[in-house]
């Protein structure tokens, strides 16, 4: 299981906007420079985050992006799913059918139960984490995040 660059950088962009006060416009060039990403990639990520309802855009010379709601109301599990999806979903097994065209273990699969259990555990933790929990420095965030286990 891997966290994609899209998920990592998407959360970093949200954090950057939140740490800037959440209500002060941050432009693509500024976000690009601060995060060390290309403007095109930041544009793609802000587009995904805007479409998912986490940020709003303000056009114009002094425009940019702001949080659509307080950081305490932005759920990290929802953010991750909007940027890349779940670690496991019901369609997962259809991608591993082998030469038969359907999984030979479709009726009784202990591996599927493993992936479902892991997804449930991950969701249980991530559903408790808000963007506000991550605004703090690493030492403070660790304390908060460990309490969710």
C-alpha positions in Angstrom: 0.0 0.0 0.0 1.3 3.4 -0.9 0.3 7.0 -0.5 0.4 8.7 -3.9 2.2 11.9 -4.6 -1.2 13.4 -5.5 -2.6 12.6 -2.0 0.6 13.9 -0.2 0.8 17.1 -2.2 -2.9 17.7 -2.1 -2.9 17.6 1.7 0.2 19.8 1.8 -1.6 22.4 -0.4 -4.6 22.3 1.9 -2.3 22.7 4.9 -0.5 25.6 3.3 -3.8 27.4 2.7 -5.0 26.6 6.3 -1.7 27.8 7.9 -2.1 31.0 5.9 -5.3 31.6 7.8 -7.6 29.7 5.5 -9.4 32.9 4.4 -6.5 34.7 2.8 -6.1 34.0 -1.0 -3.2 31.9 -2.0 -2.4 31.8 -5.7 -1.1 28.9 -7.8 2.3 30.6 -8.3 2.7 31.2 -4.6 1.6 27.6 -3.7 3.9 26.3 -6.4 6.9 28.2 -5.0 6.3 27.4 -1.4 5.7 23.7 -2.0 8.4 23.2 -4.7 5.9 22.0 -7.3 5.2 23.0 -10.8 2.4 25.5 -11.4 0.6 23.0 -13.6 0.6 20.3 -10.9 -0.6 22.8 -8.3 -3.3 23.8 -10.8 -4.4 20.2 -11.2 -4.4 19.6 -7.4 -6.3 22.8 -6.6 -8.8 21.8 -9.3 -9.4 18.5 -7.6 -9.7 20.0 -4.2 -12.1 22.7 -5.4 -14.2 20.2 -7.3 -14.4 18.1 -4.0 -15.5 21.2 -2.1 -12.5 21.7 0.2 -11.4 25.0 -1.3 -13.0 27.9 -3.1 -11.3 30.0 -5.8 -11.4 33.8 -6.2 -10.6 35.1 -9.6 -8.6 38.2 -10.4 -5.1 39.7 -9.8 -5.4 39.3 -6.1 -7.4 36.1 -6.3 -6.4 32.6 -5.3 -7.7 29.8 -3.1 -9.2 29.8 0.4 -10.6 27.0 2.5 -14.3 26.4 1.8 -15.0 25.9 5.5 -13.1 25.9 8.8 -10.1 23.5 9.0 -11.8 21.7 11.9 -14.6 20.7 9.4 -12.3 19.3 6.7 -12.0 15.5 7.2 -8.7 14.0 6.1 -10.3 10.7 5.0 -12.6 12.5 2.7 -9.7 14.6 1.3 -7.6 11.4 0.6 -10.5 9.7 -1.0 -11.2 12.7 -3.3 -7.5 12.8 -4.3 -6.9 9.1 -4.9 -9.6 6.8 -3.5 -9.5 4.1 -0.8 -6.7 1.6 -0.3 -9.4 -1.1 -0.9 -12.8 -1.0 -2.5 -15.2 -3.7 -3.8 -13.9 -3.2 -7.4 -10.4 -4.1 -6.3 -10.8 -7.8 -6.8 -12.0 -7.4 -10.4 -8.5 -6.2 -11.3 -6.9 -9.5 -10.2 -8.9 -12.2 -12.0 -6.0 -14.1 -13.5 -6.4 -15.8 -16.9 -9.8 -17.2 -16.0 -11.5 -13.8 -16.3 -12.9 -14.1 -12.8 -11.2 -14.7 -9.5 -11.0 -18.3 -8.5 -11.5 -17.3 -4.9 -14.5 -15.0 -5.5 -16.8 -17.1 -3.3 -14.5 -17.5 -0.3 -11.6 -15.2 -0.1 -9.6 -14.7 3.1 -7.4 -12.2 1.4 -10.4 -10.0 0.6 -11.3 -10.1 4.3 -7.7 -8.9 5.1 -8.0 -5.9 2.7 -11.4 -5.0 4.1 -10.1 -5.2 7.7 -7.2 -2.9 6.9 -9.4 -0.4 5.1 -11.8 -0.4 8.1 -8.9 0.3 10.5 -7.5 3.0 8.3 -11.0 4.6 7.9 -11.5 4.5 11.7 -8.4 6.6 12.3 -8.6 8.9 9.3 -12.3 9.7 9.9 -11.2 11.3 13.3 -8.5 13.5 11.7 -9.3 17.0 10.6 -7.2 19.4 8.7 -7.0 21.4 12.0 -5.2 18.5 13.7 -2.4 18.8 11.1 -2.0 22.5 11.3 0.0 22.1 14.6 3.6 21.3 14.5 4.7 17.7 14.2 5.2 17.1 18.0 1.7 18.4 18.8 0.1 16.6 15.9 1.6 13.3 17.0 0.0 13.5 20.4 -3.4 14.2 18.9 -3.1 11.6 16.2 -1.9 8.9 18.6 -5.0 9.4 20.7 -7.1 8.3 17.7 -5.6 4.8 17.7 
